Amino acid sequence: MLPSQRHLFSIPADVTYLDAAYMSPIPNISADAGQEGVLVKAAPWDMTINSYYDEVEQARELAASFIGASIDDVGVIPATSYGIAVAAANVHVAPGSVIMMMDNEHTSHRYAWYELAERKDATVVTVPRDPDQDWGSALVAAINNSTVPVSVVAGTIVHWFEGMSVDIQAVADAAHAVGAALVMDGTQWVGAVPFDVSKVRPDFLSFATYKFLLGPYRLAFLYADKKWQAVGKPIEFHSWNRRGGERPDFYLETMPDYLPGARRFDMGERSDFAVLPIAIRSLELLQSWGSEAVFERLVHLNQLIWQEAEARGFEGPRKDLRAPHIAVVELGARFRADLVKSLKDNKAFVTIRGTKMRITPHVYNEERDIHRLFQLIDTLTA
């Protein structure tokens, strides 16, 4: 099994950081690359036209490798919400149809659909689940039992707030069967859980880099299915995603054709000289470990979290419904209003919402981090 990679990060020995689903630290080599990238803008006279292209394509290809896609399938964007907005600008939503999502879906994967439904005279249906039901079954039942056409299904493989797995293959099959577009948010799992777009076949998959991909803030990627690569419309317009936009005389004529593949969805100013090098080094590092090895490590740490939690009588999702890399522990009567502050004062970091504690390790964590966290909780909630 892949051992802890803490030595590759600048995490002080007395810090217990178990909050990758909030924001991961970046590896030291990525921080160094970012500092070097900043200096590119300090000396623009040394830049060449390649500065605008080479790293963009390198990052695009690396990102594609984490979802089983090709380099042409991926656009370079600034945020998950941007990718969802691109999807919302392209999918067909008929008047009177419905857009479906899980109850309490993440806001980056929620608001665009309400805006679109209002414009198209459609309705957003938030799907609840029964206490012993999994989210995949709940969504499939809602799709199959809908009395009106389903135009879009907003999907993912893990409920971000509850730490529960979603059988996205079953959801995808149901969506495809009724002719609905499947749009996915992968920010809470790309880089942690192996995934293959060729099996699930989403229309769009948007994912940021600053969590499990160990990358920078303000950079994301958008997978687009082949059909959208041919007819899809971007949400901003510039020369960098146009065929011929790299020519020195790009301004002399209007170029109607887009670059091949999902590049038509690239953001303006995609060639961020400071941000892209960070992402590239982090993605290369993850790639060198291998997706299966990273996943195995995270599953191991997550199982240890649940051993510690259950030993103290804490509850959470049913075992067979738990996400493999995210643990959401119900503290119940042991919850204290000042627990977050108390943990931070002791240099331990998790996310607490209500009485739920979300614990999300990554490859920089050691087993002792988990033991220390629960020892602190014993002390602080006694």
Helices and strands as residue ranges (DSSP letters): G 6-8, E 16-17, H 28-42, G 44-46, G 49-52, H 54-65, G 71-73, E 74-77, H 80-88, E 98-102, G 107-109, H 111-120, E 123-127, H 135-145, E 150-155, E 158-159, E 164-165, H 168-177, E 181-185, H 197-200, E 204-208, E 220-224, H 226-231, G 239-241, G 250-252, G 261-265, H 275-289, H 291-311, G 319-321, E 327-330, G 332-334, H 339-345, E 348-349, E 351-353, E 356-359, H 367-380
